[in-house]
């Protein structure tokens, strides 16, 4: 009975960790993509280094959502 309880919780823990990892990956990749398009090297490095379960990338999206990303167009000579 105890072993069944432990096995059930181990499986649940693995599933929860997997879901959290996917959640963090989605937020991190979108924030890093946005930071690279904006030329924010500092934000890009911070987002790459720190694992915050999506909190830091969500904050980045919230604080930079009003600023439009301008496309860099090559100049012809």
PQR file with spaces between the fields and no chain letter, atoms N, CA, C, O and H, PARSE charges and radii, in Angstrom:
ATOM       1  N    UNK     1       0.821   -1.185    0.000 -0.4000 1.5000
ATOM       2  CA   UNK     1       0.000    0.000    0.000 -0.0000 2.0000
ATOM       3  C    UNK     1       0.873    1.260    0.000  0.5500 1.7000
ATOM       4  O    UNK     1       0.600    2.205   -0.740 -0.5500 1.4000
ATOM       5  N    UNK     2       1.901    1.271    0.814 -0.4000 1.5000
ATOM       6  CA   UNK     2       2.797    2.416    0.870 -0.0000 2.0000
ATOM       7  C    UNK     2       3.549    2.580   -0.448  0.5500 1.7000
ATOM       8  O    UNK     2       3.753    3.698   -0.920 -0.5500 1.4000
ATOM       9  H    UNK     2       2.123    0.503    1.415  0.4000 1.0000
ATOM      10  N    UNK     3       3.957    1.460   -1.034 -0.4000 1.5000
ATOM      11  CA   UNK     3       4.699    1.519   -2.298 -0.0000 2.0000
ATOM      12  C    UNK     3       3.805    2.048   -3.415  0.5500 1.7000
ATOM      13  O    UNK     3       4.268    2.815   -4.259 -0.5500 1.4000
ATOM      14  H    UNK     3       3.791    0.552   -0.650  0.4000 1.0000
ATOM      15  N    UNK     4       2.550    1.656   -3.434 -0.4000 1.5000
ATOM      16  CA   UNK     4       1.622    2.183   -4.436 -0.0000 2.0000
ATOM      17  C    UNK     4       1.453    3.691   -4.281  0.5500 1.7000
ATOM      18  O    UNK     4       1.417    4.422   -5.270 -0.5500 1.4000
ATOM      19  H    UNK     4       2.174    1.033   -2.749  0.4000 1.0000
ATOM      20  N    UNK     5       1.350    4.149   -3.046 -0.4000 1.5000
ATOM      21  CA   UNK     5       1.200    5.583   -2.769 -0.0000 2.0000
ATOM      22  C    UNK     5       2.437    6.343   -3.243  0.5500 1.7000
ATOM      23  O    UNK     5       2.322    7.408   -3.850 -0.5500 1.4000
ATOM      24  H    UNK     5       1.379    3.554   -2.242  0.4000 1.0000
ATOM      25  N    UNK     6       3.607    5.800   -2.966 -0.4000 1.5000
ATOM      26  CA   UNK     6       4.863    6.447   -3.385 -0.0000 2.0000
ATOM      27  C    UNK     6       4.955    6.476   -4.907  0.5500 1.7000
ATOM      28  O    UNK     6       5.303    7.507   -5.482 -0.5500 1.4000
ATOM      29  H    UNK     6       3.701    4.935   -2.473  0.4000 1.0000
ATOM      30  N    UNK     7       4.648    5.364   -5.565 -0.4000 1.5000
ATOM      31  CA   UNK     7       4.692    5.314   -7.029 -0.0000 2.0000
ATOM      32  C    UNK     7       3.738    6.322   -7.655  0.5500 1.7000
ATOM      33  O    UNK     7       4.080    6.969   -8.645 -0.5500 1.4000
ATOM      34  H    UNK     7       4.365    4.527   -5.097  0.4000 1.0000
ATOM      35  N    UNK     8       2.555    6.457   -7.090 -0.4000 1.5000
ATOM      36  CA   UNK     8       1.575    7.393   -7.601 -0.0000 2.0000
ATOM      37  C    UNK     8       2.090    8.831   -7.489  0.5500 1.7000
ATOM      38  O    UNK     8       1.912    9.627   -8.410 -0.5500 1.4000
ATOM      39  H    UNK     8       2.277    5.932   -6.286  0.4000 1.0000
ATOM      40  N    UNK     9       2.720    9.160   -6.376 -0.4000 1.5000
ATOM      41  CA   UNK     9       3.226   10.516   -6.183 -0.0000 2.0000
ATOM      42  C    UNK     9       4.473   10.790   -7.026  0.5500 1.7000
ATOM      43  O    UNK     9       4.692   11.925   -7.451 -0.5500 1.4000
ATOM      44  H    UNK     9       2.864    8.513   -5.628  0.4000 1.0000
ATOM      45  N    UNK    10       5.275    9.785   -7.266 -0.4000 1.5000
ATOM      46  CA   UNK    10       6.445    9.960   -8.128 -0.0000 2.0000
ATOM      47  C    UNK    10       5.995   10.284   -9.551  0.5500 1.7000
ATOM      48  O    UNK    10       6.546   11.178  -10.193 -0.5500 1.4000
ATOM      49  H    UNK    10       5.098    8.864   -6.921  0.4000 1.0000
ATOM      50  N    UNK    11       5.007    9.567  -10.033 -0.4000 1.5000
ATOM      51  CA   UNK    11       4.490    9.815  -11.380 -0.0000 2.0000
ATOM      52  C    UNK    11       3.873   11.206  -11.459  0.5500 1.7000
ATOM      53  O    UNK    11       4.103   11.926  -12.430 -0.5500 1.4000
ATOM      54  H    UNK    11       4.559    8.841   -9.512  0.4000 1.0000
ATOM      55  N    UNK    12       3.102   11.589  -10.466 -0.4000 1.5000
ATOM      56  CA   UNK    12       2.491   12.923  -10.451 -0.0000 2.0000
ATOM      57  C    UNK    12       3.564   14.013  -10.424  0.5500 1.7000
ATOM      58  O    UNK    12       3.430   15.036  -11.096 -0.5500 1.4000
ATOM      59  H    UNK    12       2.915   11.004   -9.678  0.4000 1.0000
ATOM      60  N    UNK    13       4.609   13.797   -9.663 -0.4000 1.5000
ATOM      61  CA   UNK    13       5.695   14.768   -9.577 -0.0000 2.0000
ATOM      62  C    UNK    13       6.407   14.911  -10.917  0.5500 1.7000
ATOM      63  O    UNK    13       6.739   16.023  -11.329 -0.5500 1.4000
ATOM      64  H    UNK    13       4.718   12.966   -9.117  0.4000 1.0000
ATOM      65  N    UNK    14       6.641   13.802  -11.592 -0.4000 1.5000
ATOM      66  CA   UNK    14       7.287   13.849  -12.903 -0.0000 2.0000
ATOM      67  C    UNK    14       6.418   14.601  -13.904  0.5500 1.7000
ATOM      68  O    UNK    14       6.929   15.406  -14.683 -0.5500 1.4000
ATOM      69  H    UNK    14       6.372   12.899  -11.257  0.4000 1.0000
ATOM      70  N    UNK    15       5.123   14.349  -13.893 -0.4000 1.5000
ATOM      71  CA   UNK    15       4.203   15.036  -14.806 -0.0000 2.0000
ATOM      72  C    UNK    15       4.191   16.531  -14.520  0.5500 1.7000
ATOM      73  O    UNK    15       4.236   17.336  -15.450 -0.5500 1.4000
ATOM      74  H    UNK    15       4.708   13.695  -13.260  0.4000 1.0000
ATOM      75  N    UNK    16       4.130   16.912  -13.254 -0.4000 1.5000
ATOM      76  CA   UNK    16       4.123   18.332  -12.880 -0.0000 2.0000
ATOM      77  C    UNK    16       5.423   19.006  -13.310  0.5500 1.7000
ATOM      78  O    UNK    16       5.390   20.113  -13.848 -0.5500 1.4000
ATOM      79  H    UNK    16       4.093   16.257  -12.498  0.4000 1.0000
ATOM      80  N    UNK    17       6.557   18.365  -13.086 -0.4000 1.5000
ATOM      81  CA   UNK    17       7.840   18.931  -13.498 -0.0000 2.0000
ATOM      82  C    UNK    17       7.925   19.090  -15.014  0.5500 1.7000
ATOM      83  O    UNK    17       8.478   20.073  -15.506 -0.5500 1.4000
ATOM      84  H    UNK    17       6.584   17.465  -12.649  0.4000 1.0000
ATOM      85  N    UNK    18       7.385   18.134  -15.745 -0.4000 1.5000
ATOM      86  CA   UNK    18       7.376   18.217  -17.199 -0.0000 2.0000
ATOM      87  C    UNK    18       6.534   19.400  -17.670  0.5500 1.7000
ATOM      88  O    UNK    18       6.956   20.149  -18.551 -0.5500 1.4000
ATOM      89  H    UNK    18       6.936   17.335  -15.345  0.4000 1.0000
ATOM      90  N    UNK    19       5.358   19.568  -17.093 -0.4000 1.5000
ATOM      91  CA   UNK    19       4.478   20.676  -17.468 -0.0000 2.0000
ATOM      92  C    UNK    19       5.145   22.019  -17.139  0.5500 1.7000
ATOM      93  O    UNK    19       5.088   22.950  -17.942 -0.5500 1.4000
ATOM      94  H    UNK    19       5.015   18.959  -16.377  0.4000 1.0000
ATOM      95  N    UNK    20       5.767   22.119  -15.980 -0.4000 1.5000
ATOM      96  CA   UNK    20       6.448   23.362  -15.585 -0.0000 2.0000
ATOM      97  C    UNK    20       7.626   23.640  -16.527  0.5500 1.7000
ATOM      98  O    UNK    20       7.861   24.792  -16.891 -0.5500 1.4000
ATOM      99  H    UNK    20       5.814   21.362  -15.328  0.4000 1.0000
ATOM     100  N    UNK    21       8.355   22.619  -16.916 -0.4000 1.5000
ATOM     101  CA   UNK    21       9.486   22.797  -17.830 -0.0000 2.0000
ATOM     102  C    UNK    21       9.013   23.314  -19.194  0.5500 1.7000
ATOM     103  O    UNK    21       9.641   24.204  -19.767 -0.5500 1.4000
ATOM     104  H    UNK    21       8.165   21.683  -16.619  0.4000 1.0000
ATOM     105  N    UNK    22       7.927   22.771  -19.708 -0.4000 1.5000
ATOM     106  CA   UNK    22       7.375   23.232  -20.986 -0.0000 2.0000
ATOM     107  C    UNK    22       6.885   24.677  -20.856  0.5500 1.7000
ATOM     108  O    UNK    22       7.137   25.500  -21.736 -0.5500 1.4000
ATOM     109  H    UNK    22       7.417   22.048  -19.243  0.4000 1.0000
ATOM     110  N    UNK    23       6.185   24.986  -19.755 -0.4000 1.5000
ATOM     111  CA   UNK    23       5.704   26.343  -19.476 -0.0000 2.0000
ATOM     112  C    UNK    23       6.874   27.327  -19.499  0.5500 1.7000
ATOM     113  O    UNK    23       6.806   28.362  -20.162 -0.5500 1.4000
ATOM     114  H    UNK    23       5.981   24.317  -19.040  0.4000 1.0000
ATOM     115  N    UNK    24       7.941   27.002  -18.776 -0.4000 1.5000
ATOM     116  CA   UNK    24       9.106   27.877  -18.704 -0.0000 2.0000
ATOM     117  C    UNK    24       9.767   28.020  -20.069  0.5500 1.7000
ATOM     118  O    UNK    24      10.173   29.120  -20.443 -0.5500 1.4000
ATOM     119  H    UNK    24       7.997   26.161  -18.238  0.4000 1.0000
ATOM     120  N    UNK    25       9.881   26.936  -20.811 -0.4000 1.5000
ATOM     121  CA   UNK    25      10.518   26.976  -22.123 -0.0000 2.0000
ATOM     122  C    UNK    25       9.770   27.893  -23.088  0.5500 1.7000
ATOM     123  O    UNK    25      10.388   28.666  -23.819 -0.5500 1.4000
ATOM     124  H    UNK    25       9.551   26.042  -20.507  0.4000 1.0000
ATOM     125  N    UNK    26       8.456   27.808  -23.090 -0.4000 1.5000
ATOM     126  CA   UNK    26       7.652   28.654  -23.982 -0.0000 2.0000
ATOM     127  C    UNK    26       7.855   30.126  -23.659  0.5500 1.7000
ATOM     128  O    UNK    26       8.136   30.924  -24.552 -0.5500 1.4000
ATOM     129  H    UNK    26       7.953   27.179  -22.496  0.4000 1.0000
ATOM     130  N    UNK    27       7.714   30.491  -22.393 -0.4000 1.5000
ATOM     131  CA   UNK    27       7.874   31.889  -21.993 -0.0000 2.0000
ATOM     132  C    UNK    27       9.296   32.377  -22.227  0.5500 1.7000
ATOM     133  O    UNK    27       9.502   33.498  -22.694 -0.5500 1.4000
ATOM     134  H    UNK    27       7.485   29.843  -21.667  0.4000 1.0000
ATOM     135  N    UNK    28      10.274   31.542  -21.905 -0.4000 1.5000
ATOM     136  CA   UNK    28      11.673   31.944  -22.060 -0.0000 2.0000
ATOM     137  C    UNK    28      12.011   32.176  -23.527  0.5500 1.7000
ATOM     138  O    UNK    28      12.627   33.186  -23.864 -0.5500 1.4000
ATOM     139  H    UNK    28      10.107   30.632  -21.525  0.4000 1.0000
ATOM     140  N    UNK    29      11.620   31.265  -24.395 -0.4000 1.5000
ATOM     141  CA   UNK    29      11.937   31.414  -25.811 -0.0000 2.0000
ATOM     142  C    UNK    29      11.268   32.638  -26.432  0.5500 1.7000
ATOM     143  O    UNK    29      11.889   33.342  -27.229 -0.5500 1.4000
ATOM     144  H    UNK    29      11.119   30.444  -24.121  0.4000 1.0000
ATOM     145  N    UNK    30      10.015   32.896  -26.078 -0.4000 1.5000
ATOM     146  CA   UNK    30       9.346   34.067  -26.654 -0.0000 2.0000
ATOM     147  C    UNK    30       9.975   35.363  -26.143  0.5500 1.7000
ATOM     148  O    UNK    30      10.131   36.317  -26.906 -0.5500 1.4000
ATOM     149  H    UNK    30       9.511   32.324  -25.431  0.4000 1.0000
ATOM     150  N    UNK    31      10.338   35.405  -24.857 -0.4000 1.5000
ATOM     151  CA   UNK    31      10.965   36.609  -24.309 -0.0000 2.0000
ATOM     152  C    UNK    31      12.359   36.819  -24.895  0.5500 1.7000
ATOM     153  O    UNK    31      12.745   37.949  -25.195 -0.5500 1.4000
ATOM     154  H    UNK    31      10.211   34.631  -24.237  0.4000 1.0000
ATOM     155  N    UNK    32      13.118   35.724  -25.058 -0.4000 1.5000
ATOM     156  CA   UNK    32      14.452   35.851  -25.630 -0.0000 2.0000
ATOM     157  C    UNK    32      14.373   36.275  -27.101  0.5500 1.7000
ATOM     158  O    UNK    32      15.207   37.054  -27.563 -0.5500 1.4000
ATOM     159  H    UNK    32      12.805   34.806  -24.814  0.4000 1.0000
ATOM     160  N    UNK    33      13.401   35.780  -27.822 -0.4000 1.5000
ATOM     161  CA   UNK    33      13.209   36.176  -29.216 -0.0000 2.0000
ATOM     162  C    UNK    33      12.894   37.664  -29.297  0.5500 1.7000
ATOM     163  O    UNK    33      13.458   38.386  -30.119 -0.5500 1.4000
ATOM     164  H    UNK    33      12.724   35.147  -27.447  0.4000 1.0000
ATOM     165  N    UNK    34      11.980   38.115  -28.430 -0.4000 1.5000
ATOM     166  CA   UNK    34      11.602   39.526  -28.421 -0.0000 2.0000
ATOM     167  C    UNK    34      12.792   40.402  -28.030  0.5500 1.7000
ATOM     168  O    UNK    34      13.004   41.457  -28.629 -0.5500 1.4000
ATOM     169  H    UNK    34      11.521   37.529  -27.762  0.4000 1.0000
ATOM     170  N    UNK    35      13.565   39.980  -27.037 -0.4000 1.5000
ATOM     171  CA   UNK    35      14.739   40.753  -26.613 -0.0000 2.0000
ATOM     172  C    UNK    35      15.777   40.833  -27.727  0.5500 1.7000
ATOM     173  O    UNK    35      16.414   41.871  -27.911 -0.5500 1.4000
ATOM     174  H    UNK    35      13.393   39.124  -26.550  0.4000 1.0000
ATOM     175  N    UNK    36      15.949   39.745  -28.469 -0.4000 1.5000
ATOM     176  CA   UNK    36      16.932   39.777  -29.557 -0.0000 2.0000
ATOM     177  C    UNK    36      16.469   40.693  -30.688  0.5500 1.7000
ATOM     178  O    UNK    36      17.285   41.391  -31.289 -0.5500 1.4000
ATOM     179  H    UNK    36      15.432   38.902  -28.320  0.4000 1.0000
ATOM     180  N    UNK    37      15.178   40.698  -30.982 -0.4000 1.5000
ATOM     181  CA   UNK    37      14.646   41.583  -32.023 -0.0000 2.0000
ATOM     182  C    UNK    37      14.753   43.047  -31.630  0.5500 1.7000
ATOM     183  O    UNK    37      14.903   43.912  -32.493 -0.5500 1.4000
ATOM     184  H    UNK    37      14.514   40.131  -30.493  0.4000 1.0000
ATOM     185  N    UNK    38      14.678   43.334  -30.333 -0.4000 1.5000
ATOM     186  CA   UNK    38      14.778   44.705  -29.843 -0.0000 2.0000
ATOM     187  C    UNK    38      16.221   45.146  -29.652  0.5500 1.7000
ATOM     188  O    UNK    38      16.485   46.331  -29.452 -0.5500 1.4000
ATOM     189  H    UNK    38      14.556   42.631  -29.632  0.4000 1.0000
ATOM     190  N    UNK    39      17.154   44.208  -29.711 -0.4000 1.5000
ATOM     191  CA   UNK    39      18.555   44.531  -29.483 -0.0000 2.0000
ATOM     192  C    UNK    39      18.906   44.674  -28.014  0.5500 1.7000
ATOM     193  O    UNK    39      19.889   45.332  -27.674 -0.5500 1.4000
ATOM     194  H    UNK    39      16.940   43.245  -29.874  0.4000 1.0000
ATOM     195  N    UNK    40      18.115   44.067  -27.139 -0.4000 1.5000
ATOM     196  CA   UNK    40      18.346   44.139  -25.693 -0.0000 2.0000
ATOM     197  C    UNK    40      19.271   43.006  -25.271  0.5500 1.7000
ATOM     198  O    UNK    40      18.815   41.954  -24.821 -0.5500 1.4000
ATOM     199  H    UNK    40      17.316   43.533  -27.415  0.4000 1.0000
ATOM     200  N    UNK    41      20.577   43.229  -25.420 -0.4000 1.5000
ATOM     201  CA   UNK    41      21.543   42.177  -25.109 -0.0000 2.0000
ATOM     202  C    UNK    41      21.535   41.815  -23.630  0.5500 1.7000
ATOM     203  O    UNK    41      21.661   40.643  -23.275 -0.5500 1.4000
ATOM     204  H    UNK    41      20.947   44.083  -25.786  0.4000 1.0000
ATOM     205  N    UNK    42      21.387   42.814  -22.767 -0.4000 1.5000
ATOM     206  CA   UNK    42      21.360   42.557  -21.322 -0.0000 2.0000
ATOM     207  C    UNK    42      20.198   41.674  -20.921  0.5500 1.7000
ATOM     208  O    UNK    42      20.367   40.707  -20.178 -0.5500 1.4000
ATOM     209  H    UNK    42      21.285   43.767  -23.054  0.4000 1.0000
ATOM     210  N    UNK    43      19.006   42.013  -21.421 -0.4000 1.5000
ATOM     211  CA   UNK    43      17.825   41.202  -21.120 -0.0000 2.0000
ATOM     212  C    UNK    43      17.992   39.788  -21.674  0.5500 1.7000
ATOM     213  O    UNK    43      17.619   38.811  -21.025 -0.5500 1.4000
ATOM     214  H    UNK    43      18.868   42.798  -22.025  0.4000 1.0000
ATOM     215  N    UNK    44      18.553   39.687  -22.876 -0.4000 1.5000
ATOM     216  CA   UNK    44      18.733   38.379  -23.497 -0.0000 2.0000
ATOM     217  C    UNK    44      19.603   37.482  -22.617  0.5500 1.7000
ATOM     218  O    UNK    44      19.271   36.319  -22.388 -0.5500 1.4000
ATOM     219  H    UNK    44      18.856   40.480  -23.404  0.4000 1.0000
ATOM     220  N    UNK    45      20.718   38.027  -22.126 -0.4000 1.5000
ATOM     221  CA   UNK    45      21.628   37.248  -21.283 -0.0000 2.0000
ATOM     222  C    UNK    45      20.967   36.878  -19.964  0.5500 1.7000
ATOM     223  O    UNK    45      21.088   35.738  -19.514 -0.5500 1.4000
ATOM     224  H    UNK    45      20.987   38.972  -22.312  0.4000 1.0000
ATOM     225  N    UNK    46      20.271   37.819  -19.339 -0.4000 1.5000
ATOM     226  CA   UNK    46      19.592   37.538  -18.060 -0.0000 2.0000
ATOM     227  C    UNK    46      18.534   36.460  -18.247  0.5500 1.7000
ATOM     228  O    UNK    46      18.429   35.544  -17.431 -0.5500 1.4000
ATOM     229  H    UNK    46      20.172   38.744  -19.704  0.4000 1.0000
ATOM     230  N    UNK    47      17.758   36.562  -19.305 -0.4000 1.5000
ATOM     231  CA   UNK    47      16.725   35.556  -19.569 -0.0000 2.0000
ATOM     232  C    UNK    47      17.330   34.189  -19.853  0.5500 1.7000
ATOM     233  O    UNK    47      16.744   33.161  -19.513 -0.5500 1.4000
ATOM     234  H    UNK    47      17.844   37.306  -19.968  0.4000 1.0000
ATOM     235  N    UNK    48      18.518   34.180  -20.484 -0.4000 1.5000
ATOM     236  CA   UNK    48      19.165   32.922  -20.804 -0.0000 2.0000
ATOM     237  C    UNK    48      19.724   32.243  -19.551  0.5500 1.7000
ATOM     238  O    UNK    48      19.700   31.017  -19.446 -0.5500 1.4000
ATOM     239  H    UNK    48      18.994   35.015  -20.760  0.4000 1.0000
ATOM     240  N    UNK    49      20.226   33.037  -18.606 -0.4000 1.5000
ATOM     241  CA   UNK    49      20.910   32.479  -17.435 -0.0000 2.0000
ATOM     242  C    UNK    49      19.946   32.044  -16.340  0.5500 1.7000
ATOM     243  O    UNK    49      20.081   30.947  -15.798 -0.5500 1.4000
ATOM     244  H    UNK    49      20.246   34.034  -18.691  0.4000 1.0000
ATOM     245  N    UNK    50      18.983   32.883  -16.010 -0.4000 1.5000
ATOM     246  CA   UNK    50      18.143   32.618  -14.844 -0.0000 2.0000
ATOM     247  C    UNK    50      16.911   31.795  -15.188  0.5500 1.7000
ATOM     248  O    UNK    50      16.185   32.107  -16.132 -0.5500 1.4000
ATOM     249  H    UNK    50      18.874   33.774  -16.450  0.4000 1.0000
ATOM     250  N    UNK    51      16.683   30.744  -14.414 -0.4000 1.5000
ATOM     251  CA   UNK    51      15.484   29.918  -14.539 -0.0000 2.0000
ATOM     252  C    UNK    51      14.520   30.331  -13.432  0.5500 1.7000
ATOM     253  O    UNK    51      14.781   30.095  -12.253 -0.5500 1.4000
ATOM     254  H    UNK    51      17.272   30.490  -13.647  0.4000 1.0000
ATOM     255  N    UNK    52      13.423   30.940  -13.813 -0.4000 1.5000
ATOM     256  CA   UNK    52      12.478   31.465  -12.826 -0.0000 2.0000
ATOM     257  C    UNK    52      11.072   30.933  -13.036  0.5500 1.7000
ATOM     258  O    UNK    52      10.106   31.574  -12.623 -0.5500 1.4000
ATOM     259  H    UNK    52      13.211   31.131  -14.771  0.4000 1.0000
ATOM     260  N    UNK    53      10.935   29.780  -13.666 -0.4000 1.5000
ATOM     261  CA   UNK    53       9.645   29.139  -13.937 -0.0000 2.0000
ATOM     262  C    UNK    53       8.705   30.100  -14.672  0.5500 1.7000
ATOM     263  O    UNK    53       7.504   30.142  -14.406 -0.5500 1.4000
ATOM     264  H    UNK    53      11.720   29.259  -14.002  0.4000 1.0000
ATOM     265  N    UNK    54       9.268   30.855  -15.585 -0.4000 1.5000
ATOM     266  CA   UNK    54       8.455   31.737  -16.420 -0.0000 2.0000
ATOM     267  C    UNK    54       8.175   33.099  -15.844  0.5500 1.7000
ATOM     268  O    UNK    54       7.592   33.932  -16.537 -0.5500 1.4000
ATOM     269  H    UNK    54      10.244   30.821  -15.802  0.4000 1.0000
ATOM     270  N    UNK    55       8.559   33.375  -14.610 -0.4000 1.5000
ATOM     271  CA   UNK    55       8.227   34.650  -13.980 -0.0000 2.0000
ATOM     272  C    UNK    55       8.977   35.796  -14.653  0.5500 1.7000
ATOM     273  O    UNK    55       8.362   36.796  -15.022 -0.5500 1.4000
ATOM     274  H    UNK    55       9.033   32.698  -14.047  0.4000 1.0000
ATOM     275  N    UNK    56      10.292   35.672  -14.820 -0.4000 1.5000
ATOM     276  CA   UNK    56      11.083   36.740  -15.430 -0.0000 2.0000
ATOM     277  C    UNK    56      10.678   36.996  -16.885  0.5500 1.7000
ATOM     278  O    UNK    56      10.530   38.158  -17.265 -0.5500 1.4000
ATOM     279  H    UNK    56      10.792   34.860  -14.520  0.4000 1.0000
ATOM     280  N    UNK    57      10.491   35.959  -17.717 -0.4000 1.5000
ATOM     281  CA   UNK    57      10.029   36.239  -19.081 -0.0000 2.0000
ATOM     282  C    UNK    57       8.649   36.896  -19.136  0.5500 1.7000
ATOM     283  O    UNK    57       8.406   37.751  -19.987 -0.5500 1.4000
ATOM     284  H    UNK    57      10.611   35.016  -17.408  0.4000 1.0000
ATOM     285  N    UNK    58       7.756   36.508  -18.244 -0.4000 1.5000
ATOM     286  CA   UNK    58       6.426   37.134  -18.204 -0.0000 2.0000
ATOM     287  C    UNK    58       6.564   38.608  -17.849  0.5500 1.7000
ATOM     288  O    UNK    58       5.905   39.453  -18.454 -0.5500 1.4000
ATOM     289  H    UNK    58       7.953   35.813  -17.552  0.4000 1.0000
ATOM     290  N    UNK    59       7.414   38.926  -16.873 -0.4000 1.5000
ATOM     291  CA   UNK    59       7.642   40.324  -16.511 -0.0000 2.0000
ATOM     292  C    UNK    59       8.232   41.100  -17.678  0.5500 1.7000
ATOM     293  O    UNK    59       7.849   42.244  -17.921 -0.5500 1.4000
ATOM     294  H    UNK    59       7.950   38.239  -16.382  0.4000 1.0000
ATOM     295  N    UNK    60       9.159   40.487  -18.401 -0.4000 1.5000
ATOM     296  CA   UNK    60       9.736   41.151  -19.575 -0.0000 2.0000
ATOM     297  C    UNK    60       8.647   41.467  -20.596  0.5500 1.7000
ATOM     298  O    UNK    60       8.603   42.573  -21.135 -0.5500 1.4000
ATOM     299  H    UNK    60       9.470   39.558  -18.204  0.4000 1.0000
ATOM     300  N    UNK    61       7.778   40.513  -20.861 -0.4000 1.5000
ATOM     301  CA   UNK    61       6.685   40.747  -21.813 -0.0000 2.0000
ATOM     302  C    UNK    61       5.767   41.864  -21.327  0.5500 1.7000
ATOM     303  O    UNK    61       5.342   42.707  -22.117 -0.5500 1.4000
ATOM     304  H    UNK    61       7.814   39.615  -20.423  0.4000 1.0000
ATOM     305  N    UNK    62       5.463   41.873  -20.043 -0.4000 1.5000
ATOM     306  CA   UNK    62       4.560   42.896  -19.511 -0.0000 2.0000
ATOM     307  C    UNK    62       5.163   44.299  -19.576  0.5500 1.7000
ATOM     308  O    UNK    62       4.473   45.253  -19.934 -0.5500 1.4000
ATOM     309  H    UNK    62       5.808   41.188  -19.401  0.4000 1.0000
ATOM     310  N    UNK    63       6.429   44.426  -19.235 -0.4000 1.5000
ATOM     311  CA   UNK    63       7.051   45.748  -19.195 -0.0000 2.0000
ATOM     312  C    UNK    63       7.438   46.276  -20.566  0.5500 1.7000
ATOM     313  O    UNK    63       7.690   47.472  -20.709 -0.5500 1.4000
ATOM     314  H    UNK    63       6.989   43.650  -18.944  0.4000 1.0000
ATOM     315  N    UNK    64       7.492   45.429  -21.565 -0.4000 1.5000
ATOM     316  CA   UNK    64       7.880   45.895  -22.896 -0.0000 2.0000
ATOM     317  C    UNK    64       6.751   45.748  -23.912  0.5500 1.7000
ATOM     318  O    UNK    64       6.998   45.860  -25.113 -0.5500 1.4000
ATOM     319  H    UNK    64       7.288   44.457  -21.449  0.4000 1.0000
ATOM     320  N    UNK    65       5.538   45.505  -23.472 -0.4000 1.5000
ATOM     321  CA   UNK    65       4.458   45.249  -24.429 -0.0000 2.0000
ATOM     322  C    UNK    65       3.996   46.498  -25.169  0.5500 1.7000
ATOM     323  O    UNK    65       3.504   46.385  -26.292 -0.5500 1.4000
ATOM     324  H    UNK    65       5.337   45.414  -22.497  0.4000 1.0000
ATOM     325  N    UNK    66       4.136   47.679  -24.584 -0.4000 1.5000
ATOM     326  CA   UNK    66       3.670   48.897  -25.240 -0.0000 2.0000
ATOM     327  C    UNK    66       4.637   49.397  -26.302  0.5500 1.7000
ATOM     328  O    UNK    66       4.241   50.144  -27.196 -0.5500 1.4000
ATOM     329  H    UNK    66       4.536   47.770  -23.673  0.4000 1.0000
ATOM     330  N    UNK    67       5.878   49.002  -26.216 -0.4000 1.5000
ATOM     331  CA   UNK    67       6.878   49.453  -27.176 -0.0000 2.0000
ATOM     332  C    UNK    67       6.839   48.562  -28.413  0.5500 1.7000
ATOM     333  O    UNK    67       6.994   47.344  -28.323 -0.5500 1.4000
ATOM     334  H    UNK    67       6.200   48.395  -25.489  0.4000 1.0000
ATOM     335  N    UNK    68       6.632   49.188  -29.563 -0.4000 1.5000
ATOM     336  CA   UNK    68       6.570   48.440  -30.812 -0.0000 2.0000
ATOM     337  C    UNK    68       7.973   48.022  -31.234  0.5500 1.7000
ATOM     338  O    UNK    68       8.938   48.766  -31.057 -0.5500 1.4000
ATOM     339  H    UNK    68       6.506   50.178  -29.636  0.4000 1.0000
ATOM     340  N    UNK    69       8.068   46.840  -31.784 -0.4000 1.5000
ATOM     341  CA   UNK    69       9.337   46.352  -32.315 -0.0000 2.0000
ATOM     342  C    UNK    69       9.445   46.855  -33.751  0.5500 1.7000
ATOM     343  O    UNK    69       8.604   46.548  -34.596 -0.5500 1.4000
ATOM     344  H    UNK    69       7.284   46.235  -31.927  0.4000 1.0000
ATOM     345  N    UNK    70      10.493   47.634  -34.010 -0.4000 1.5000
ATOM     346  CA   UNK    70      10.691   48.155  -35.356 -0.0000 2.0000
ATOM     347  C    UNK    70      11.636   47.241  -36.112  0.5500 1.7000
ATOM     348  O    UNK    70      12.677   46.828  -35.600 -0.5500 1.4000
ATOM     349  H    UNK    70      11.175   47.884  -33.324  0.4000 1.0000
ATOM     350  N    UNK    71      11.254   46.938  -37.325 -0.4000 1.5000
ATOM     351  CA   UNK    71      12.101   46.091  -38.142 -0.0000 2.0000
ATOM     352  C    UNK    71      13.274   46.903  -38.664  0.5500 1.7000
ATOM     353  O    UNK    71      13.122   48.057  -39.067 -0.5500 1.4000
ATOM     354  H    UNK    71      10.408   47.273  -37.741  0.4000 1.0000
ATOM     355  N    UNK    72      14.429   46.289  -38.651 -0.4000 1.5000
ATOM     356  CA   UNK    72      15.614   46.945  -39.170 -0.0000 2.0000
ATOM     357  C    UNK    72      15.691   46.644  -40.659  0.5500 1.7000
ATOM     358  O    UNK    72      15.791   45.488  -41.070 -0.5500 1.4000
ATOM     359  H    UNK    72      14.553   45.352  -38.324  0.4000 1.0000
ATOM     360  N    UNK    73      15.642   47.691  -41.453 -0.4000 1.5000
ATOM     361  CA   UNK    73      15.669   47.514  -42.893 -0.0000 2.0000
ATOM     362  C    UNK    73      17.062   47.874  -43.410  0.5500 1.7000
ATOM     363  O    UNK    73      17.627   48.900  -43.031 -0.5500 1.4000
ATOM     364  H    UNK    73      15.561   48.631  -41.119  0.4000 1.0000
ATOM     365  N    UNK    74      17.597   47.042  -44.259 -0.4000 1.5000
ATOM     366  CA   UNK    74      18.926   47.350  -44.794 -0.0000 2.0000
ATOM     367  C    UNK    74      18.903   48.599  -45.664  0.5500 1.7000
ATOM     368  O    UNK    74      17.965   48.832  -46.425 -0.5500 1.4000
ATOM     369  H    UNK    74      17.138   46.208  -44.567  0.4000 1.0000
ATOM     370  N    UNK    75      19.939   49.380  -45.533 -0.4000 1.5000
ATOM     371  CA   UNK    75      20.024   50.578  -46.359 -0.0000 2.0000
ATOM     372  C    UNK    75      20.818   50.249  -47.616  0.5500 1.7000
ATOM     373  O    UNK    75      21.838   49.562  -47.567 -0.5500 1.4000
ATOM     374  H    UNK    75      20.701   49.190  -44.914  0.4000 1.0000
ATOM     375  N    UNK    76      20.334   50.747  -48.724 -0.4000 1.5000
ATOM     376  CA   UNK    76      21.041   50.499  -49.986 -0.0000 2.0000
ATOM     377  C    UNK    76      21.858   51.734  -50.349  0.5500 1.7000
ATOM     378  O    UNK    76      21.411   52.866  -50.164 -0.5500 1.4000
ATOM     379  H    UNK    76      19.506   51.305  -48.764  0.4000 1.0000
ATOM     380  N    UNK    77      23.034   51.507  -50.857 -0.4000 1.5000
ATOM     381  CA   UNK    77      23.927   52.614  -51.217 -0.0000 2.0000
ATOM     382  C    UNK    77      24.037   52.742  -52.710  0.5500 1.7000
ATOM     383  O    UNK    77      24.746   53.620  -53.204 -0.5500 1.4000
ATOM     384  H    UNK    77      23.397   50.587  -51.008  0.4000 1.0000
